[in-house]
Amino acid sequence: MEKIFVNQLKKGHAVESIFLVKEKSLTRTKTGNLYLSLRLTDRSGEVEGRVWENALDFSALFEKDDFIKVRAEVDEFQGTLQLRILKLKKCGDAEVLLDDFLPKTPQNIEKMFSEIKSVAAGVNQPFLRRLLQAFLEDEDFVKKFKLAPAAKAVHHVYLGGLLEHTLSVVQLILLIGPRYKGINMDFLTTVGILHDIGKVSELSFARTFDYTDSGRLLGHIILTVEMVDEKMRAIPDFPENLATLLKHNLISHHGEYAFGSPKLPMTLEALLLHHLDDLDAKVNAFLGWIEKEKSDPSPWTSYHKLFDRFIFKPEQQEG
C-alpha cells in the first residue's frame, strides 16, 4: 500500500493509509454521544481524526504512539481538514517505514559520519584520539548517534540531526579555530565532536521526538559528562588535568547560566565551542522557520516565540 501523507489529503477524497497516533481521547458530543478524537501524524504534518460510531470498540484496539492503518473520508471542519474514520487497525512495526513518520536530514548520514571519523583520526594528541575512537568504534553508540535528532524542537529536529549538527560545529571549528592564537586544535576538535553526545540518551526517537526519563531528570549536559567520564576511566593513565578540562568544556558549552550551563566558559576553547555551537543551532533554526513558511507570499515569517521576533525571508533567486 502506497503511503498517503497528511499534506496530500484533499477534501472529499477517500483515504487508506498508515498514521502515527499523537493524541487520543474519548469525548462526548453536546448530545452526549461518545466519539473517539485523534491527532494523527506523519513526517508531513498532522490531521485530526474522528470515529463517530463504535468509539469504545475502536479505542480498545490501540494506544497513543501506536501506528494505525485507517480507512477514512476527508471532511472539513471550520476550514480545517479532518478525517472521518470508518475503519482502523493497529499496525506492527514490520508494516511501517519510520522515514514516513519522522523527518530526516537531507544529508547523507554515512558520508557525514565518515567525515567525523576522518577528523577524529587526524587528532594528534594520543589520549584525545583514543577517547574519540572509544566512541566512534562503539557500535551501539554509533547506531544511536547516526539517527538521533539534535533537539526535540527548534534546531536540527529530524533523524540524523545530531550528526549533522556535530559535523557542522566541527567544520566551523576547523575553519575558525586557526584564526586565533593559543587555540589547542586537537582539544577543540575533540570537544566539538563530543559536546552533545548525551542527546542519544536524552531524547527518544523511535516513533516521536520526546525526552526520555533520564533526559528530563538529568539533561544532555550531565549525560554527556557521564558518558565521557566512563570512556576516559577505561583508558589507562588518562591525565587528570586533561579530563577536568574536557569536562569543563562540556558543561559550559551552553555559555550562560540562563541557558542551563552549570559553568561559564573559562578557557579559549570553551568560549569558541559555545559560540560556534550556538551559531550553528540558531542558523539552522532560522532556516527551518523560513522553510516552514516558504509557501506564504509574505516577505516575513510569522512571529517566532523563542527568538522573540519576526524573520525576514531571503529573496528567492531565479534560475
N, C-alpha and C positions, 0 to 999 in steps of 0.2 A: 504494500500500500504506500503510495507516494504521500509524503508529509505535506499537509496544507498548513501554512503558517498564519499566525494571527493577522499580520499585515496584508494577507491575501484575501481575507474574508470580505464578502460583499453582501449587502442587504438582499434578502430574497433567495439566496443560494442555499442549497443543501450541502452539508459538510460531513465528512467522516475522516477523523484524524486523531492523533495522539497528542495530549497536552499534559502538562505538569500542574498538579493541584497546589496552588499557592495558599489559598484560603478556602475554608469550608464551614458552613453553618446551616443549621436548620432554623427556619424563620416562619412566622405566620403572616398571612395577608391580613388586611383590615377586617375581612370577614371571618378570620380565624382558621383558614385553611393552611395546612403545613406545606412548605416547599423547601427545596434544597438550593441554597445560594452558594455559588462557587466563583472563585477567581482563578482563571486558567492562564497558563503562561507558556511561551516558548522563547527562543532567542530573539524573536522579532517584536515581542510586546506582550500585552495582557488583554484579556477579554472576560467580561462577566458571563457566567453561565447559570441557567435556571432549570431545575427539574420540578415541574409543576404537579406531576402525578406520581404516586407511589414513592414519595420522597424518602420515607423511612427505610423502605426496602433497598433503594439505590444507595442511601447513605451508609448502609451496613457493608457495602461491597469494597470500600476503600477508605483511606485516611488522608489527611493533609500530607503533602510531599510525596504522594504516590503519583505514578503515571497512569492515566486512564485514556482509553480509546472511546471517543464519543461519536454518536450519530446525531446530528442536530440540524436545526434550521436557523439561519442567521436573521434575527429580527433587529429592530432599532427601538431604543427607549430613551426618550429625552435627548435625541440627537447622537446617542452612542450605540454602537453595535453591541448586540447581546445574543448569546446562543440559547435557543430553546432546545434543551437536550431531550431526545426521545429515548435513546438507549445509551448505556455505557458499561464498560467493564474495566477492571484493573488489569494493567499490563505488567508482565515480568520484565526484568532488566534486559533479557536477551532480545526483546522486541523493540528496544529503544536505542536510538543513536544519540548519545549525550551531546554531540555537537549541535543537534537540532534544538536543544533547550538552553544551553549556556553559551553566551558569546565567546568567541575565541580570537586570540591575536591573529592579525593578518600576516604576521611574520612567520618564517619557517622555524619551528621550535628546535629541530635538530641542528640547524645551522647556527642559531643563537647559542645553544649550549656548547657547540663545538668552539665557537669564538671565545666563550668564557673559559673553557678548558685551555685553549691556546694562550690566553692572557695569564692564567694561573701558572702554566708551565714556564712562563718567562720570568716568574718571580725568583730572584736570585737567593734571597735570604733562606737558608735551609729549613728553619723551623716554620716559617710562614708558608713555604711551599708544601711542606709535609702536612700542615694543617689544612690547606686548601685541598690537597689530594685526599685527605681523610673524608672530606665531604663529597667531593666530585667523583669518588670511586665507591661511594656508599649507594648501592642500588636502590634501597628503599627511599633514602633521602632524594636521590636524583629523580625518581619517578614522581614524587610529590612536587619537587622544585620545578619540573618542566610544566606541570599543569596548574599550579596554584595561581589564583589572582593576586594582585598586589594589594587589594583592599576590598572591602565589602561595598564601598561606594566611593565616589569622587574620581579616583585615578586608576588606570590600568585594571578596570573591573571586568576582567574576562580571563578565560583559561589561557595560561601562558603569560599572563600579565606580570607576575613576579619576575619571571625570567627576562622578559622584555625590559622591564624597569631596571633590573640589576645590570643587564648589559649596557643599557643607555647610561647609567651612572658611571660604570667602569669606563666607557668610551669618553665621557666628559672628563673623568679623572686623567686619562691618558692625554687628552688634549690640553687641559687647563693646568694640571699639576706642574709640568716642567717650566711653566712661565714664572714660577715663584721660587725664590731662593730658600733653601733649607728644608724643602719637602722630601720626605722619605717615600719614594715612589713605590717601593716594594710593600711598605706598610700600608700606604693609602690605597693601593690596588687591592690588597687583601681585605681591608675593612669594607671597601666598596663592594666586593663580591659577597661578603658575609653579613652586611648590615641589616638585612631584612629576612634572613633565613627562618626566623621564628614564625613567620607567617604561614609556613607549611603546616604548623600545628595550631596557630591562632585561628585560621579560617577553615571552614568546611566547604567543599566544592564538588561533592558527589552529585547533588541534584540542584541545589540552590546555593547562592553565596551567603554564608552566615558565619557567626562566631561559634567556635567550639566552647565547651565549658572552661578549658584552660585558657582559651583566648579571652574570654570575658573576665576570668578571675585574675589572670596574670598579665596578659597583653604580649605582643610580639617582642618587645624590647627585652623583657625578662626571659622569655622563652629562648630568644637568640643567645643571650649570655649563658644560659644553662647548657644549650647545645654546644656552643663553642668551648665552654669550660670542660665539658665531658670529653671532647676530642683532644683538647690540649693535655689533659691529665693522662691520656693514653699514649702520649708522645714522650719518651724518656728524656729527662733533663730539660724540659721546656722551660726557658728562662722566666722567672717570676716577674721581673720588671716588664718584660715584653707582654706577658699575659695581662698584667694590670693595665698597660696602655691600650691593648686590644679591647678590653672590657670598657675602658673609659670612652673610647671612640664609639663603641656600640650603644652604650647607654645615653650618650649625649647627642646622637645624630638628629634628634628632633629639634635641637637647638635652643628651645625656650621652655621654661617650667610650664608655661601656659599651654604648650603643645604636648605635654606629657613626658618631657625629658627629665629624668631624675637628676642630671647634672648638665651644666652649661659646657659647651666645648672649650677645653682649656689647652689644646695643642693645635698647631697649624693644620695637621691632618684632620683632626676632629672638626675644625672650623670649615675646611673645604668640603669634607664629606657632608656636613649638614647642608650647606648652601647648594651643592650640586644635586643632592637627593631632593631637596625642596624644589629646585628649579625644574627638574625632570617631572616631578609629580604635578606641579602646577601647570606646566605647559601641556601635559597630557590631559589634565582636567579641562583646561580651556578648549583644547581641540575637540574633546569629547562632547562638550556642551554645544559647541558650534556645529559639529556633525549631527547632533541630535535634532537641531532645528534648521538644517540646511534647506529644507523644502519651504520654509517660511520666507516670503519675499522681503520681509523687513531686514534692513542692514544691521539691526541689533537683535541679540538674543533676548529671551525673557530674563527676568531677574534671577541671579544665582545667589541663593541664600548664604551659602558658605563663604563665598568670596565677597558678598555684600556689594554687588554691582551688576550692571548690565555689561555685556561683552560685545564689542563691535566686530562684525564679521569681516574677514578679509575679502577683497573683491575677487570674484571668480575670473580666472584667466581663460581667455578663449584660445582654441587651437590645441 
